[in-house]
Amino acid sequence: MKKIILLLSLSFLAMPALAATAQQDKMKTCNADAAKQSLKGDARKAFMKDCLSAKKDAAAEPAKEMTPQQAKMKQCNADAAAKSLKGDERKKFMSDCLKAKK
């Protein structure tokens, strides 16, 4: 019984060390990327903040397929930008474009 309690206690103590290792690995990766880009000062700080706060590596995530509504929104947005629409004209165009059936 004492051995089980001892093993459980040690395993709980090891958990933070594993988490720290993952964070340290992320820090090393971000530092290496910042060094490759020769970043200094505020640019480096901003890069490191973004890099360390990223949930997952974008390259590791599979690309998500857009829903038909998202594809339609993207196309309407591109069309509105191509026409340089602003304000109420853009709102009306986007509304009509999104309501249109293709």
C-alpha positions in Angstrom: 0.0 0.0 0.0 2.8 2.4 0.8 4.5 1.6 -2.5 1.3 2.5 -4.4 0.9 5.8 -2.5 4.6 6.6 -3.2 4.2 5.8 -6.9 1.1 8.0 -7.2 2.8 10.8 -5.4 5.8 10.6 -7.7 3.7 10.5 -10.8 1.8 13.7 -9.7 5.1 15.4 -9.2 6.3 14.4 -12.7 3.3 15.9 -14.5 4.3 19.5 -14.2 7.8 18.6 -15.5 6.3 17.1 -18.6 4.2 20.2 -19.2 7.2 22.4 -18.7 9.1 20.3 -21.3 6.4 20.9 -23.9 6.5 24.7 -23.2 10.3 24.7 -23.3 10.2 22.9 -26.7 7.8 25.5 -28.0 10.1 28.3 -26.7 13.1 26.7 -28.4 11.2 26.5 -31.7 9.9 30.0 -31.5 13.4 31.3 -30.6 14.9 29.5 -33.6 12.3 30.9 -35.9 12.9 34.4 -34.6 16.6 34.0 -35.1 16.2 32.8 -38.6 14.2 35.9 -39.4 16.8 38.1 -37.7 14.2 39.8 -35.6 15.2 42.4 -32.9 13.4 44.5 -30.4 9.7 45.1 -30.6 9.4 42.9 -33.8 10.9 40.0 -31.9 8.7 40.5 -28.9 5.6 40.6 -31.1 6.7 37.5 -33.0 7.5 35.6 -29.8 4.1 36.5 -28.2 2.2 35.3 -31.3 4.3 32.2 -31.6 4.1 31.1 -28.0 0.3 31.9 -27.7 -0.5 29.8 -30.8 -2.5 26.7 -29.8 -1.1 24.4 -32.5 1.4 24.6 -35.3 -0.6 25.7 -38.4 1.4 23.2 -40.5 0.3 20.4 -38.3 -3.4 21.2 -38.6 -5.2 19.7 -41.6 -6.8 22.3 -43.9 -10.5 22.6 -43.1 -12.9 22.5 -46.0 -15.2 25.5 -46.3 -18.9 25.1 -46.1 -20.9 26.2 -49.1 -22.0 29.3 -47.1 -18.4 30.2 -46.3 -17.4 29.8 -49.9 -20.2 32.0 -51.0 -19.3 34.6 -48.4 -15.6 34.5 -49.6 -16.7 35.0 -53.2 -19.1 37.8 -52.5 -16.4 39.5 -50.4 -13.9 39.3 -53.2 -16.5 40.6 -55.7 -17.3 43.6 -53.4 -13.5 44.3 -52.9 -13.0 44.1 -56.7 -15.7 46.7 -57.2 -14.3 48.9 -54.4 -17.6 49.1 -52.7 -17.9 50.9 -49.3 -20.5 51.6 -46.7 -24.1 51.1 -47.6 -23.4 50.1 -51.2 -21.2 47.3 -49.9 -23.9 46.2 -47.4 -26.5 46.1 -50.1 -24.3 44.3 -52.5 -23.3 41.7 -49.9 -26.9 41.1 -48.9 -28.0 40.6 -52.5 -25.0 38.5 -53.3 -25.5 36.2 -50.3 -29.3 35.8 -50.9 -28.7 34.9 -54.6 -28.9 31.2 -55.5 -26.1 29.9 -57.6 
